């Protein structure tokens, strides 16, 4: 039976309180037309764990930009082994990547914010658009406490792919970082080693591409580790506006 993606379904998800209830309902209804899309961060792993506990088949996808950290590729293998799943690695179009590099160079993202966004578009946004053609439900690990730019996010909303409406759902949107970490520890959920704090207190808050993602230190905003060379040198001290609005375009271009 096909279930429509409409405002009635959206409202049902908005009223649901339990993330596990949301995941169970969506995978039971939409089966392979619903997927958890994650870069392997904590929220995504919590959802994978909850989905596994539901004992229903579920789909997990990641955007492999071809520039991820070696630790991330190794981590996905551990997650697959732990939960008995296969993570679909959605890669960019090889011809589009080669044309971009031939025209602008491999490290074009250093040149300008526009070129960084172009690189992200080729490596992440367009592959995500192709993935959406196979989905009716896109399940994300977005949370409102991740940055100022995400404070107004909705738990469920209807977006458009090239051909049809898609329900975009963030089941953990109200969870705090502390709550996520506590759940991870309590349930012994696998953690990408990049997310662990080192002896100097540095850690990765997000898991993006090599070079474009760096650790953050205590007191820095969550997005400070993304594209550090774009930090505004003219901004007043302690003004975190730029760091809090750094995005690859994935959640704003679709």
VOPAGU-2260 file (C-alpha; in pm, 1 decimal, decimal comma):
REM VOPAGU-2260
SITE   aa  ch    i         X         Y         Z
SITE  UNK   A    0       0,0       0,0       0,0
SITE  UNK   A    1     131,2     342,4     -95,1
SITE  UNK   A    2     101,0     618,4     162,0
SITE  UNK   A    3      77,1     976,9      40,4
SITE  UNK   A    4     326,2    1240,1     147,4
SITE  UNK   A    5      92,4    1521,3     245,4
SITE  UNK   A    6      23,3    1772,6     519,7
SITE  UNK   A    7    -180,2    1519,6     715,6
SITE  UNK   A    8     122,7    1289,3     741,9
SITE  UNK   A    9     346,3    1585,9     821,0
SITE  UNK   A   10     118,1    1689,9    1106,2
SITE  UNK   A   11     113,2    1333,0    1238,7
SITE  UNK   A   12     492,8    1334,6    1261,6
SITE  UNK   A   13     497,0    1678,1    1424,5
SITE  UNK   A   14     268,1    1549,8    1700,2
SITE  UNK   A   15     464,3    1229,0    1761,6
SITE  UNK   A   16     694,6    1255,2    2064,8
SITE  UNK   A   17     901,2     937,8    2045,2
SITE  UNK   A   18    1179,9     920,5    1783,1
SITE  UNK   A   19    1151,8     542,0    1785,1
SITE  UNK   A   20     778,0     567,3    1720,2
SITE  UNK   A   21     846,1     797,7    1426,3
SITE  UNK   A   22    1106,4     565,3    1276,1
SITE  UNK   A   23     889,3     256,2    1322,2
SITE  UNK   A   24     592,3     424,9    1158,3
SITE  UNK   A   25     789,1     558,1     861,8
SITE  UNK   A   26     978,2     237,2     781,9
SITE  UNK   A   27     665,3      26,0     826,0
SITE  UNK   A   28     471,3     247,7     587,6
SITE  UNK   A   29     730,3     342,7     328,9
SITE  UNK   A   30     983,9      56,7     354,2
SITE  UNK   A   31    1273,1     117,1     108,4
SITE  UNK   A   32    1121,1     452,0       9,9
SITE  UNK   A   33    1232,9     588,6     349,8
SITE  UNK   A   34    1596,6     623,0     451,8
SITE  UNK   A   35    1815,8     755,2     730,8
SITE  UNK   A   36    2074,8     975,5     560,4
SITE  UNK   A   37    2377,1    1032,5     784,1
SITE  UNK   A   38    2743,6    1126,9     772,7
SITE  UNK   A   39    2803,0     902,4    1074,0
SITE  UNK   A   40    2758,9    1167,7    1340,4
SITE  UNK   A   41    2604,7    1095,0    1678,5
SITE  UNK   A   42    2243,8    1177,6    1590,3
SITE  UNK   A   43    2253,0     954,0    1287,0
SITE  UNK   A   44    2392,8     666,0    1489,3
SITE  UNK   A   45    2122,6     708,7    1752,8
SITE  UNK   A   46    1859,2     678,2    1479,7
SITE  UNK   A   47    2030,1     371,6    1331,3
SITE  UNK   A   48    2027,0     212,5    1677,5
SITE  UNK   A   49    1659,5     294,7    1733,3
SITE  UNK   A   50    1565,0     168,0    1388,6
SITE  UNK   A   51    1752,0    -158,0    1452,5
SITE  UNK   A   52    1563,3    -205,1    1779,0
SITE  UNK   A   53    1234,9    -185,7    1586,0
SITE  UNK   A   54    1333,0    -507,4    1407,2
SITE  UNK   A   55    1203,7    -381,7    1073,4
SITE  UNK   A   56    1417,4    -364,8     758,4
SITE  UNK   A   57    1549,6     -10,8     725,1
SITE  UNK   A   58    1758,6     180,6     477,0
SITE  UNK   A   59    2068,5     385,8     566,2
SITE  UNK   A   60    2249,7     607,4     316,5
SITE  UNK   A   61    2552,1     836,1     330,7
SITE  UNK   A   62    2692,7    1088,4      86,6
SITE  UNK   A   63    3041,7     974,2      -6,5
SITE  UNK   A   64    3202,9    1288,6    -146,9
SITE  UNK   A   65    3516,1    1084,2    -230,1
SITE  UNK   A   66    3701,0    1309,3      15,1
SITE  UNK   A   67    3590,4    1170,0     352,0
SITE  UNK   A   68    3832,6    1092,9     634,8
SITE  UNK   A   69    3981,9     740,5     637,9
SITE  UNK   A   70    3842,6     707,2     991,1
SITE  UNK   A   71    3493,5     767,3     853,3
SITE  UNK   A   72    3516,9     491,1     593,0
SITE  UNK   A   73    3648,4     250,9     858,9
SITE  UNK   A   74    3371,6     357,2    1095,2
SITE  UNK   A   75    3097,5     277,4     844,8
SITE  UNK   A   76    3230,9     -77,3     818,5
SITE  UNK   A   77    3204,7    -112,9    1196,9
SITE  UNK   A   78    2847,6      18,3    1195,1
SITE  UNK   A   79    2751,8    -227,1     921,7
SITE  UNK   A   80    2898,4    -513,6    1123,0
SITE  UNK   A   81    2734,3    -404,5    1447,9
SITE  UNK   A   82    2382,3    -369,3    1305,8
SITE  UNK   A   83    2393,2    -617,4    1018,0
SITE  UNK   A   84    2314,4    -353,2     757,8
SITE  UNK   A   85    2468,0    -221,7     437,2
SITE  UNK   A   86    2513,1     154,8     421,2
SITE  UNK   A   87    2450,0     287,4      71,6
SITE  UNK   A   88    2733,9     521,1     -22,9
SITE  UNK   A   89    2600,5     777,7    -268,6
SITE  UNK   A   90    2883,8     925,2    -472,9
SITE  UNK   A   91    2906,1    1226,8    -704,3
SITE  UNK   A   92    2901,0    1191,7   -1079,7
SITE  UNK   A   93    3263,6    1118,5   -1186,7
SITE  UNK   A   94    3234,1    1331,3   -1499,7
SITE  UNK   A   95    3100,5    1631,0   -1305,0
SITE  UNK   A   96    3385,6    1600,1   -1054,2
SITE  UNK   A   97    3647,8    1577,2   -1328,0
SITE  UNK   A   98    3506,0    1876,5   -1514,8
SITE  UNK   A   99    3506,2    2080,4   -1193,9
SITE  UNK   A  100    3866,8    1991,9   -1112,8
SITE  UNK   A  101    3982,7    2052,7   -1471,0
SITE  UNK   A  102    3823,4    2396,6   -1474,1
SITE  UNK   A  103    3893,9    2518,9   -1119,2
SITE  UNK   A  104    4157,9    2287,8    -967,8
SITE  UNK   A  105    4128,5    2025,6    -695,6
SITE  UNK   A  106    4136,0    2279,3    -411,6
SITE  UNK   A  107    3895,6    2535,0    -556,4
SITE  UNK   A  108    3720,3    2573,2    -219,2
SITE  UNK   A  109    4013,3    2786,7     -97,5
SITE  UNK   A  110    3946,1    3049,6    -365,2
SITE  UNK   A  111    3608,3    3181,1    -255,2
SITE  UNK   A  112    3287,7    3091,9     -73,2
SITE  UNK   A  113    3115,9    3065,9    -411,4
SITE  UNK   A  114    3360,8    2797,4    -525,7
SITE  UNK   A  115    3328,7    2615,3    -192,9
SITE  UNK   A  116    2954,2    2604,0    -245,0
SITE  UNK   A  117    3005,6    2487,3    -603,6
SITE  UNK   A  118    3225,8    2201,8    -483,1
SITE  UNK   A  119    2967,4    2107,0    -220,2
SITE  UNK   A  120    2698,8    2121,5    -486,9
SITE  UNK   A  121    2884,4    1875,0    -708,6
SITE  UNK   A  122    2992,0    1640,9    -429,7
SITE  UNK   A  123    2687,8    1653,8    -196,8
SITE  UNK   A  124    2381,3    1842,2    -316,9
SITE  UNK   A  125    2347,4    1684,3    -661,2
SITE  UNK   A  126    2405,3    1329,4    -530,9
SITE  UNK   A  127    2141,6    1399,5    -264,8
SITE  UNK   A  128    1901,6    1517,4    -532,4
SITE  UNK   A  129    1953,9    1191,4    -719,8
SITE  UNK   A  130    1899,9     995,1    -397,5
SITE  UNK   A  131    1574,6    1179,8    -331,7
SITE  UNK   A  132    1434,2    1041,9    -656,9
SITE  UNK   A  133    1434,8     701,7    -482,3
SITE  UNK   A  134    1276,0     830,7    -159,2
SITE  UNK   A  135     945,5     951,0     -21,3
SITE  UNK   A  136    1091,7    1011,4     326,2
SITE  UNK   A  137    1431,2    1165,8     404,6
SITE  UNK   A  138    1525,9    1111,9     771,2
SITE  UNK   A  139    1797,8    1346,1     900,1
SITE  UNK   A  140    1994,6    1389,9    1222,4
SITE  UNK   A  141    1949,5    1766,7    1233,2
SITE  UNK   A  142    1901,7    1922,2    1577,3
SITE  UNK   A  143    1814,5    2275,0    1678,1
SITE  UNK   A  144    2105,6    2308,1    1919,3
SITE  UNK   A  145    2365,3    2251,5    1645,6
SITE  UNK   A  146    2381,8    2616,3    1534,2
SITE  UNK   A  147    2188,3    2942,0    1532,6
SITE  UNK   A  148    2095,4    2876,4    1170,2
SITE  UNK   A  149    1918,2    2554,3    1274,0
SITE  UNK   A  150    1715,5    2689,0    1566,2
SITE  UNK   A  151    1406,1    2738,5    1351,1
SITE  UNK   A  152    1412,8    2399,3    1181,8
SITE  UNK   A  153    1092,0    2198,9    1174,1
SITE  UNK   A  154    1071,6    1837,3    1286,3
SITE  UNK   A  155     884,0    1753,7     967,8
SITE  UNK   A  156     829,9    1940,0     643,7
SITE  UNK   A  157     744,2    1863,0     285,6
SITE  UNK   A  158    1008,4    1948,5      28,1
SITE  UNK   A  159    1019,1    1882,6    -344,8
SITE  UNK   A  160    1248,7    1655,8    -538,0
SITE  UNK   A  161    1269,5    1698,4    -913,8
SITE  UNK   A  162     960,9    1482,4    -959,2
SITE  UNK   A  163     762,4    1443,1    -637,5
SITE  UNK   A  164     707,7    1562,4    -278,7
SITE  UNK   A  165     937,1    1424,2      -7,9
SITE  UNK   A  166     878,3    1428,2     366,3
SITE  UNK   A  167    1193,0    1550,6     543,1
SITE  UNK   A  168    1196,9    1440,4     906,9
SITE  UNK   A  169    1435,7    1518,1    1194,2
SITE  UNK   A  170    1323,8    1289,6    1481,4
SITE  UNK   A  171    1590,1    1413,9    1726,6
SITE  UNK   A  172    1541,8    1782,5    1656,8
SITE  UNK   A  173    1472,6    1868,2    2024,7
SITE  UNK   A  174    1755,2    1658,0    2171,8
SITE  UNK   A  175    2054,8    1836,6    2320,6
SITE  UNK   A  176    2416,4    1736,9    2268,2
SITE  UNK   A  177    2432,3    1606,5    2625,5
SITE  UNK   A  178    2120,5    1394,4    2573,6
SITE  UNK   A  179    2262,0    1245,8    2254,4
SITE  UNK   A  180    2595,0    1160,5    2417,8
SITE  UNK   A  181    2419,3    1006,9    2717,9
SITE  UNK   A  182    2207,0     784,8    2494,1
SITE  UNK   A  183    2515,4     682,1    2295,6
SITE  UNK   A  184    2704,0     585,4    2610,6
SITE  UNK   A  185    2407,8     409,5    2773,0
SITE  UNK   A  186    2354,9     194,6    2464,1
SITE  UNK   A  187    2720,7     147,9    2366,2
SITE  UNK   A  188    2655,1     288,3    2019,7
SITE  UNK   A  189    2960,2     302,7    1789,9
SITE  UNK   A  190    3124,7     646,0    1772,0
SITE  UNK   A  191    3348,9     777,7    1496,2
SITE  UNK   A  192    3686,6     832,3    1674,1
SITE  UNK   A  193    3707,1    1180,4    1522,6
SITE  UNK   A  194    3420,3    1286,7    1749,7
SITE  UNK   A  195    3605,1    1190,4    2067,0
SITE  UNK   A  196    3784,2    1465,5    2262,2
SITE  UNK   A  197    4164,5    1451,3    2263,4
SITE  UNK   A  198    4392,5    1539,2    2556,5
SITE  UNK   A  199    4392,7    1908,0    2456,6
SITE  UNK   A  200    4014,3    1919,4    2452,8
SITE  UNK   A  201    3989,0    1934,4    2072,3
SITE  UNK   A  202    3732,4    1729,6    1881,4
SITE  UNK   A  203    3537,3    1722,2    1556,3
SITE  UNK   A  204    3185,4    1852,8    1593,6
SITE  UNK   A  205    3090,3    1760,2    1237,6
SITE  UNK   A  206    3210,0    1499,8     988,8
SITE  UNK   A  207    3271,5    1648,4     647,3
SITE  UNK   A  208    3546,8    1627,2     391,0
SITE  UNK   A  209    3917,4    1613,1     463,6
SITE  UNK   A  210    4069,9    1966,0     466,3
SITE  UNK   A  211    3727,3    2133,6     477,5
SITE  UNK   A  212    3664,8    1998,8     829,2
SITE  UNK   A  213    3893,2    2060,8    1127,2
SITE  UNK   A  214    3863,9    2001,6    1503,2
SITE  UNK   A  215    3718,6    2268,7    1727,9
SITE  UNK   A  216    3851,0    2369,2    2065,7
SITE  UNK   A  217    3656,6    2428,1    2387,6
SITE  UNK   A  218    3439,8    2739,0    2365,8
SITE  UNK   A  219    3419,0    2752,3    1987,0
SITE  UNK   A  220    3078,5    2737,0    1812,4
SITE  UNK   A  221    2976,4    2405,0    1662,0
SITE  UNK   A  222    3035,7    2507,3    1301,9
SITE  UNK   A  223    3376,3    2669,1    1358,7
SITE  UNK   A  224    3554,7    2363,5    1223,6
SITE  UNK   A  225    3401,9    2397,4     877,2
SITE  UNK   A  226    3593,5    2597,3     615,4
SITE  UNK   A  227    3806,0    2786,4     869,9
SITE  UNK   A  228    3963,6    3001,7     602,1
SITE  UNK   A  229    3624,9    3168,8     556,8
SITE  UNK   A  230    3622,2    3308,5     911,4
SITE  UNK   A  231    3550,1    3680,3     900,5
SITE  UNK   A  232    3864,3    3866,3    1004,7
SITE  UNK   A  233    3665,4    4184,8    1048,9
SITE  UNK   A  234    3407,3    4040,2    1286,7
SITE  UNK   A  235    3403,7    4173,5    1644,1
SITE  UNK   A  236    3566,3    3953,0    1905,5
SITE  UNK   A  237    3337,9    3670,7    2022,5
SITE  UNK   A  238    3101,8    3727,8    1729,9
SITE  UNK   A  239    3012,2    3374,4    1624,5
SITE  UNK   A  240    2764,5    3471,8    1352,5
SITE  UNK   A  241    2965,8    3340,6    1059,9
SITE  UNK   A  242    3055,2    3012,2    1222,3
SITE  UNK   A  243    2694,2    2950,3    1318,9
SITE  UNK   A  244    2565,5    3000,5     963,1
SITE  UNK   A  245    2820,8    2787,9     777,4
SITE  UNK   A  246    2637,2    2533,3     565,1
SITE  UNK   A  247    2723,3    2322,6     262,1
SITE  UNK   A  248    2386,4    2394,5     102,8
SITE  UNK   A  249    2253,5    2042,4     146,0
SITE  UNK   A  250    1967,7    2146,5     373,1
SITE  UNK   A  251    1891,1    2476,8     204,2
SITE  UNK   A  252    1925,5    2404,1    -166,8
SITE  UNK   A  253    1680,6    2116,0    -189,4
